[in-house]
Each structure stands twice: as structure tokens, then as C-alpha cells.
Amino acid sequence: MSAASLASPATCPVCHGQRTAVRWSQRPDRLFRATSGRFDLHACADCRTAFVHPVPNGAELAAFYPETYWVGPTDREQGAGVPGGLLERYRRFVLRDHVRFTGKVVADQRAAGMAVRVLDVGCGDGSFLEALGVPGSLGMDLSKTALRAVRARGFGAVRGVLDDCPIRPGSCSLVTSFHFLEHVHPIEPVLASMRRLLAPGGEIVVQVPNADCLQAKILGRHWAGYDVPRHLVNYTARTLRQVVERCGFEVLAENQQCLRDNPTTLSNSLVPGLYPPSRMSRAGGHGGLLGALANMVYLGFTVASMPFSWFEAALGRGASVMLRARPRDGAR
């Protein structure tokens, strides 16, 4: 990192205020151990947003994402076998909150006579697109491994970023991004690009970890939702809504219950070394009897975390927040 970036003030990425200070210093990469570097997590006194400062440059950020990030075997790929099939069944089960929330948008658009076309940004292996089941959907990601998995599921795959992609403006009825926006800074150009891609009547569905959840309050710097250094900005339900509205959208619905992400965030906080994609990124971390045993122990932690995850979501303090929004009139 340059001396200039180290000397720059830590401006809050949400409210743009200057009343910020280091909350936790020298935080390591607990989850993937992709770097030996240490990072400072700052906090804003005005809106309480927590964020990494200084922001690593593009090359540094790319190195923090191993090829196994959100990617595993699928039963659509040759050689996946029984483990791939079991993983697919698990994914389909835990994605039901995503599908229920997003499926309502799809149903409303079809009822209105719209041609439904979905773009999932930061799509990972495409399991959400397959669970949603909208023909002609597209996935966008930077990982070639992830995009191969998307194509294996029968969907289009675009490698790139929103502000430089071959997708025609105004050609998507729905743009989704699940656990993507916390990885980018600044967020304003990303939301502007989403807006440009929407057809008239189009909407977005976005989801991020909720830094105001009970897990974060109890676990503090050990909460996995901060995921230093990959999560550059840690939103709360209030600040995510604030920034989405500031970028020209009207928020229509919110959901904090998420079977896929909320229990696993608690598991990753308590036993980060057992997280399967993390183990897969390390030599010898995913094979044989020990690997199967580690998967079972991790699954046990995740299942045991579900009651608490449901409880905190019922209180409006869930470990993730999902918003449905549409461009305000004249904001396109």
C-alpha cells in the first residue's frame, strides 16, 4: 500500500463523515488465511459503519480470493459423484429463503406481462440461478472456475464487472447480488450500473451481512461477517437501506431470515478452520476420511446455530439483510 493511501483520512463510505476511528487494529484473515497481512477495521461515529481502511488495491484484493471461494463440486460436472449430489441437495434446501424472496419479484413481473431476465452478480457456482429456475438467466463473476460451474448448470456466464460488461443496458428485468456489495468500494458506481441494466419496471434484490445482528454484538471482532480483508464495508440494515435509497432506488421489502447464510456465519465465527471452502483452499484440507469428518462436524455446528439465527432474525437483528428495490421515477 502506498504512503499516500496510508496518510489519507478514513472517510466513512456510507455517510461520508470524517468522525471515524480504528475500532479493531491489525486484524488477520481468520477464514481463508489467504494472506499473512493485518488490516485495520475503522468505525464511523455517526452511522456506525465498520470498514477496512486503507482499502487494498485491486491486485491485493484479487489475491485474497482462492479459486474455491463459494465454489464446490456439483452433480452437473463429470466426476462429482455422491458428494456432489449431496451438496446440491443441501444447497437447494438452504437457498429457499433466497428463492422465496426473489421468486416473488419474478412472479410479480410475470403477472405484469414483463419478459423476465435475471442477472446474478457475484454468482459463484450458479446454484441460486438453478434454484430460482428462470430460463435464460445470466451469472456474472470474476472466477473462471465459478463460471464453468454456472455453464454446467445450463445458464449463461459473463466474466467481468458491472461497469465494463457486454450486457445491453435496459435488458434485465431483475439484477440480484447476494453477499457481493460488501466486497466493493465505492458502492455508488455499482448500484448505478445495476440501474442502467434494468428494463422499465425492473428491480434489484441485494443482500449483505448485517453488522447490527446479535451475533456481531456478542462476538465482536471475532464475528465472521466482518471477513477481513474481503469485506471492505460492513453494512447494517439501516445503512444498506440508506445507501440504496441515496443511489436512486425505492426499497419495497426487506428480509433478515436466511437459512443459507445466517447459521453458517455463526459457525464460521466459532470454528473458522472447518469452513469447507476454506479447507478446500489449503493443501490436503478436503480429502479422505478426515475431510468427511470435518464436513460432518461443521454441519453439526451449522444445524445447532439455526435456532439462534431464527431468533435474532425474528427480533429484527438477523445476521444478513436482503432488500428488494426499484428505481425511483426519473432516477434511471
TILO-673351 format. One line per field, with one value per residue (C-alpha): x, y, z; residue number from 1; residue in one letter; chain. Coordinates in nm, 2 decimals. Layout:
residues N
px: [X:...];
py: [Y:...];
pz: [Z:...];
resi: [NUM:...];
resn: [a:...];
chain: [A:...];
END
This chain:
residues 332
px: [0.00:0.13:0.23:-0.04:-0.32:-0.19:-0.20:-0.54:-0.83:-1.07:-1.39:-1.70:-1.81:-2.17:-2.24:-1.91:-1.84:-1.50:-1.57:-1.41:-1.15:-0.99:-1.22:-1.00:-0.65:-0.42:-0.70:-0.59:-0.77:-0.93:-1.15:-0.93:-0.59:-0.52:-0.28:-0.05:-0.12:-0.30:-0.58:-0.74:-1.12:-1.24:-1.59:-1.79:-1.92:-2.22:-2.37:-2.17:-2.05:-1.74:-1.49:-1.14:-0.90:-0.69:-0.86:-0.62:-0.55:-0.70:-0.41:-0.41:-0.78:-0.77:-0.51:-0.75:-0.99:-0.88:-1.04:-1.25:-1.43:-1.80:-1.73:-1.76:-1.84:-2.18:-2.38:-2.37:-2.00:-1.83:-1.67:-1.87:-2.01:-2.21:-2.05:-2.15:-2.51:-2.54:-2.40:-2.65:-2.94:-2.81:-2.77:-3.12:-3.26:-3.08:-3.15:-3.52:-3.52:-3.34:-3.58:-3.89:-3.79:-3.67:-3.94:-4.20:-4.03:-4.03:-4.40:-4.50:-4.31:-4.47:-4.81:-4.74:-4.66:-4.28:-4.02:-3.82:-3.44:-3.23:-2.86:-2.70:-2.38:-2.12:-2.30:-2.05:-2.13:-2.48:-2.67:-2.90:-2.99:-3.07:-3.28:-3.47:-3.53:-3.57:-3.47:-3.22:-3.07:-2.71:-2.44:-2.15:-1.83:-1.46:-1.38:-1.33:-1.39:-1.72:-1.84:-1.76:-2.00:-2.26:-2.24:-2.26:-2.60:-2.72:-2.70:-2.51:-2.20:-2.02:-1.67:-1.63:-1.75:-2.07:-1.92:-1.75:-1.97:-2.12:-2.48:-2.70:-2.84:-3.21:-3.21:-3.26:-3.59:-3.41:-3.05:-2.95:-2.64:-2.60:-2.31:-2.14:-2.18:-1.98:-1.68:-1.68:-1.59:-1.72:-2.07:-2.23:-2.10:-2.20:-2.56:-2.56:-2.46:-2.73:-2.98:-2.86:-2.91:-3.28:-3.56:-3.86:-4.03:-3.71:-3.59:-3.29:-3.25:-2.94:-2.81:-2.52:-2.42:-2.59:-2.33:-2.61:-2.71:-2.69:-2.41:-2.19:-2.28:-2.19:-1.88:-1.73:-1.42:-1.45:-1.78:-1.72:-1.94:-1.66:-1.45:-1.14:-0.99:-1.25:-1.55:-1.45:-1.77:-1.99:-2.35:-2.64:-3.00:-3.03:-2.72:-2.78:-3.12:-2.97:-2.72:-2.96:-3.21:-2.94:-2.84:-3.19:-3.39:-3.71:-3.69:-4.00:-3.93:-3.67:-3.59:-3.34:-3.42:-3.17:-3.12:-2.81:-2.61:-2.71:-2.63:-2.31:-2.19:-2.22:-2.04:-1.76:-1.72:-1.69:-1.49:-1.35:-1.10:-1.38:-1.55:-1.54:-1.44:-1.16:-1.03:-1.05:-0.82:-0.55:-0.34:-0.48:-0.77:-1.07:-0.99:-1.03:-1.19:-1.07:-1.22:-1.56:-1.54:-1.46:-1.76:-1.99:-1.86:-1.91:-2.26:-2.34:-2.23:-2.44:-2.75:-2.70:-2.67:-3.01:-3.24:-3.03:-3.03:-3.41:-3.44:-3.22:-3.39:-3.73:-3.61:-3.50:-3.13:-3.06:-2.71:-2.79:-3.03:-3.19:-3.36:-3.59:-3.58:-3.68:-3.55:-3.75:-3.93:-3.68:-3.38:-3.29];
py: [0.00:0.34:0.60:0.83:0.58:0.53:0.90:0.97:1.03:0.74:0.89:0.68:0.50:0.53:0.87:1.03:1.16:1.22:1.12:0.78:0.59:0.25:0.00:-0.31:-0.29:-0.55:-0.80:-1.12:-1.32:-1.57:-1.75:-1.83:-1.74:-1.62:-1.35:-1.31:-0.93:-0.74:-0.49:-0.21:-0.20:0.15:0.26:0.57:0.76:0.90:0.59:0.31:0.16:-0.05:-0.06:-0.16:0.13:0.18:-0.02:-0.27:-0.22:-0.43:-0.68:-0.72:-0.78:-1.04:-1.24:-1.27:-1.49:-1.85:-2.05:-2.24:-1.92:-2.01:-2.29:-2.67:-2.98:-3.01:-3.30:-3.13:-3.19:-3.51:-3.68:-3.50:-3.83:-3.88:-3.59:-3.35:-3.48:-3.44:-3.09:-3.00:-3.12:-2.92:-2.61:-2.64:-2.67:-2.38:-2.15:-2.15:-1.80:-1.65:-1.82:-1.73:-1.36:-1.33:-1.55:-1.30:-1.04:-1.29:-1.37:-1.01:-0.93:-1.22:-1.11:-0.77:-0.92:-0.85:-1.06:-1.19:-1.19:-1.23:-1.13:-1.26:-1.05:-1.24:-1.56:-1.81:-2.16:-2.07:-2.27:-1.98:-1.94:-2.31:-2.30:-1.99:-2.17:-1.87:-1.98:-1.75:-1.62:-1.50:-1.52:-1.27:-1.34:-1.30:-1.66:-1.88:-2.19:-2.05:-1.96:-2.31:-2.44:-2.19:-2.31:-2.67:-2.58:-2.45:-2.08:-1.80:-1.68:-1.34:-1.29:-0.92:-0.64:-0.44:-0.11:-0.29:-0.58:-0.68:-0.69:-0.44:-0.15:-0.19:-0.56:-0.72:-0.73:-0.83:-0.78:-0.97:-0.97:-1.19:-1.11:-0.91:-0.54:-0.56:-0.66:-0.34:0.02:0.27:0.12:0.41:0.31:-0.05:0.04:0.29:0.01:-0.21:0.06:0.11:-0.26:-0.26:-0.26:-0.04:-0.19:-0.37:-0.43:-0.53:-0.77:-0.73:-0.90:-0.83:-0.94:-0.73:-0.58:-0.49:-0.85:-1.02:-1.24:-0.93:-0.77:-1.09:-1.19:-0.85:-0.87:-1.25:-1.22:-1.39:-1.14:-0.89:-1.13:-0.91:-0.83:-0.93:-0.74:-0.38:-0.22:-0.38:-0.25:-0.27:-0.30:0.08:0.18:-0.06:0.09:0.44:0.39:0.21:0.50:0.76:0.59:0.64:0.34:0.29:0.00:-0.22:-0.51:-0.64:-0.99:-1.09:-1.46:-1.66:-2.03:-2.04:-1.76:-1.68:-2.01:-2.05:-1.70:-1.81:-2.14:-1.96:-1.73:-2.02:-2.27:-2.08:-2.36:-2.60:-2.39:-2.63:-2.38:-2.26:-2.61:-2.68:-2.38:-2.54:-2.84:-3.16:-2.98:-3.16:-3.52:-3.86:-3.96:-3.66:-3.43:-3.61:-3.60:-3.22:-3.17:-3.35:-3.15:-2.83:-2.93:-3.01:-2.66:-2.51:-2.70:-2.62:-2.25:-2.24:-2.18:-1.88:-1.75:-1.77:-1.60:-1.30:-1.26:-1.26:-0.97:-0.77:-0.84:-1.12:-1.19:-1.08:-0.84:-0.87:-0.58:-0.56:-0.22:-0.04:0.28:0.59:0.77:0.97:0.81:0.58];
pz: [0.00:-0.08:0.17:0.02:0.09:0.45:0.51:0.37:0.61:0.68:0.53:0.60:0.28:0.37:0.52:0.40:0.75:0.90:1.26:1.22:1.43:1.44:1.61:1.58:1.46:1.30:1.22:1.04:0.77:1.00:0.75:0.44:0.56:0.21:0.34:0.63:0.63:0.90:0.85:1.05:1.08:1.13:1.26:1.19:1.50:1.30:1.12:1.29:0.96:1.01:0.71:0.61:0.58:0.38:0.11:-0.05:-0.42:-0.70:-0.72:-0.35:-0.33:-0.61:-0.41:-0.12:-0.31:-0.36:-0.65:-0.40:-0.28:-0.29:-0.53:-0.48:-0.68:-0.84:-0.97:-1.31:-1.35:-1.45:-1.15:-0.88:-0.76:-0.44:-0.26:-0.53:-0.53:-0.16:-0.17:-0.44:-0.22:0.07:-0.13:-0.28:0.08:0.23:-0.07:0.00:0.16:-0.14:-0.38:-0.19:-0.16:-0.52:-0.66:-0.55:-0.78:-1.07:-1.01:-0.99:-1.32:-1.50:-1.38:-1.52:-1.86:-1.84:-2.01:-1.71:-1.75:-1.43:-1.39:-1.07:-0.99:-0.80:-0.89:-0.75:-0.88:-1.01:-0.75:-0.68:-1.05:-1.08:-0.77:-0.89:-1.22:-1.46:-1.82:-1.99:-1.67:-1.65:-1.39:-1.36:-1.17:-1.20:-1.11:-1.42:-1.20:-1.08:-1.44:-1.56:-1.29:-1.40:-1.76:-1.64:-1.49:-1.83:-1.77:-1.95:-1.77:-1.81:-1.67:-1.57:-1.36:-1.39:-1.52:-1.81:-1.93:-2.27:-2.13:-2.31:-2.09:-2.02:-2.10:-1.75:-1.55:-1.23:-1.11:-0.79:-0.58:-0.27:-0.04:-0.30:-0.22:0.10:-0.12:-0.33:-0.26:-0.36:-0.39:-0.59:-0.93:-0.88:-0.80:-1.09:-1.32:-1.19:-1.25:-1.61:-1.69:-1.57:-1.82:-1.74:-1.44:-1.34:-0.98:-0.78:-0.49:-0.28:0.03:0.27:0.62:0.89:1.12:1.37:1.43:1.77:1.66:1.59:1.92:2.12:1.93:1.85:1.63:1.61:1.41:1.07:0.90:0.90:0.70:0.69:0.44:0.18:0.33:0.27:0.40:0.67:0.65:0.89:0.77:0.82:0.64:0.35:0.30:0.33:0.06:-0.18:-0.14:-0.19:-0.52:-0.66:-0.55:-0.36:-0.11:-0.14:0.10:0.35:0.48:0.75:0.77:0.56:0.62:0.39:0.54:0.89:1.06:0.87:0.97:1.33:1.26:1.08:1.38:1.62:1.40:1.10:1.03:0.95:0.68:0.38:0.10:0.34:0.39:0.02:-0.04:0.17:0.05:0.20:0.36:0.19:0.11:0.27:0.59:0.79:0.53:0.55:0.93:0.93:0.70:0.94:1.24:1.05:0.95:1.32:1.42:1.15:1.24:1.61:1.51:1.33:1.64:1.74:1.38:1.36:1.70:1.61:1.27:1.44:1.66:1.35:1.42:1.17:1.05:0.70:0.53:0.19:0.02:-0.28:-0.46:-0.78:-0.94:-0.83:-1.11:-1.30:-1.13:-1.42];
resi: [1:2:3:4:5:6:7:8:9:10:11:12:13:14:15:16:17:18:19:20:21:22:23:24:25:26:27:28:29:30:31:32:33:34:35:36:37:38:39:40:41:42:43:44:45:46:47:48:49:50:51:52:53:54:55:56:57:58:59:60:61:62:63:64:65:66:67:68:69:70:71:72:73:74:75:76:77:78:79:80:81:82:83:84:85:86:87:88:89:90:91:92:93:94:95:96:97:98:99:100:101:102:103:104:105:106:107:108:109:110:111:112:113:114:115:116:117:118:119:120:121:122:123:124:125:126:127:128:129:130:131:132:133:134:135:136:137:138:139:140:141:142:143:144:145:146:147:148:149:150:151:152:153:154:155:156:157:158:159:160:161:162:163:164:165:166:167:168:169:170:171:172:173:174:175:176:177:178:179:180:181:182:183:184:185:186:187:188:189:190:191:192:193:194:195:196:197:198:199:200:201:202:203:204:205:206:207:208:209:210:211:212:213:214:215:216:217:218:219:220:221:222:223:224:225:226:227:228:229:230:231:232:233:234:235:236:237:238:239:240:241:242:243:244:245:246:247:248:249:250:251:252:253:254:255:256:257:258:259:260:261:262:263:264:265:266:267:268:269:270:271:272:273:274:275:276:277:278:279:280:281:282:283:284:285:286:287:288:289:290:291:292:293:294:295:296:297:298:299:300:301:302:303:304:305:306:307:308:309:310:311:312:313:314:315:316:317:318:319:320:321:322:323:324:325:326:327:328:329:330:331:332];
resn: [m:s:a:a:s:l:a:s:p:a:t:c:p:v:c:h:g:q:r:t:a:v:r:w:s:q:r:p:d:r:l:f:r:a:t:s:g:r:f:d:l:h:a:c:a:d:c:r:t:a:f:v:h:p:v:p:n:g:a:e:l:a:a:f:y:p:e:t:y:w:v:g:p:t:d:r:e:q:g:a:g:v:p:g:g:l:l:e:r:y:r:r:f:v:l:r:d:h:v:r:f:t:g:k:v:v:a:d:q:r:a:a:g:m:a:v:r:v:l:d:v:g:c:g:d:g:s:f:l:e:a:l:g:v:p:g:s:l:g:m:d:l:s:k:t:a:l:r:a:v:r:a:r:g:f:g:a:v:r:g:v:l:d:d:c:p:i:r:p:g:s:c:s:l:v:t:s:f:h:f:l:e:h:v:h:p:i:e:p:v:l:a:s:m:r:r:l:l:a:p:g:g:e:i:v:v:q:v:p:n:a:d:c:l:q:a:k:i:l:g:r:h:w:a:g:y:d:v:p:r:h:l:v:n:y:t:a:r:t:l:r:q:v:v:e:r:c:g:f:e:v:l:a:e:n:q:q:c:l:r:d:n:p:t:t:l:s:n:s:l:v:p:g:l:y:p:p:s:r:m:s:r:a:g:g:h:g:g:l:l:g:a:l:a:n:m:v:y:l:g:f:t:v:a:s:m:p:f:s:w:f:e:a:a:l:g:r:g:a:s:v:m:l:r:a:r:p:r:d:g:a:r];
chain: [A:A:A:A:A:A:A:A:A:A:A:A:A:A:A:A:A:A:A:A:A:A:A:A:A:A:A:A:A:A:A:A:A:A:A:A:A:A:A:A:A:A:A:A:A:A:A:A:A:A:A:A:A:A:A:A:A:A:A:A:A:A:A:A:A:A:A:A:A:A:A:A:A:A:A:A:A:A:A:A:A:A:A:A:A:A:A:A:A:A:A:A:A:A:A:A:A:A:A:A:A:A:A:A:A:A:A:A:A:A:A:A:A:A:A:A:A:A:A:A:A:A:A:A:A:A:A:A:A:A:A:A:A:A:A:A:A:A:A:A:A:A:A:A:A:A:A:A:A:A:A:A:A:A:A:A:A:A:A:A:A:A:A:A:A:A:A:A:A:A:A:A:A:A:A:A:A:A:A:A:A:A:A:A:A:A:A:A:A:A:A:A:A:A:A:A:A:A:A:A:A:A:A:A:A:A:A:A:A:A:A:A:A:A:A:A:A:A:A:A:A:A:A:A:A:A:A:A:A:A:A:A:A:A:A:A:A:A:A:A:A:A:A:A:A:A:A:A:A:A:A:A:A:A:A:A:A:A:A:A:A:A:A:A:A:A:A:A:A:A:A:A:A:A:A:A:A:A:A:A:A:A:A:A:A:A:A:A:A:A:A:A:A:A:A:A:A:A:A:A:A:A:A:A:A:A:A:A:A:A:A:A:A:A:A:A:A:A:A:A:A:A:A:A:A:A:A:A:A:A:A:A];
END
